C-alpha cells in the first residue's frame, strides 16, 4: 500500500470511530435500532462533513464486515476502493 492509500485508510478509520461513538450515543439516548439516525460519510476526504441518514440496523449491517466503509454516493475513489453495495442513501466499499 502506498502513502496515498495509507492516508485514505487512516482518514476513513477516523470517520469510522466517530460513527461508532454516534451509534453508542444513539443507544444511550434511547433511539430504537430500527429508527433512522445521522452518521458520517466514511470517505477519505478529511474535509467531508456530509451526513448519511440511515437506520441504525443498516449501519450495524455495514459494520458487521470489518473491511466495509459507507460513503455518500460519488465520494468513492475507484483507484483505492471498490463498491460492493449500493443503497439509496449510501455506498458500501472495500479497499483494493
Buried (B, 14 or more C-beta within 10 A) or exposed (E): EEEEBEEBBEBBEBBBEEBEEBBEEBEEEEBEBEEBBEBBBBBBBEEBEEBBEBBBEBBEBBBEEEEBBBBBBEBBBEEBBEEBBEBEBBBBBEBE
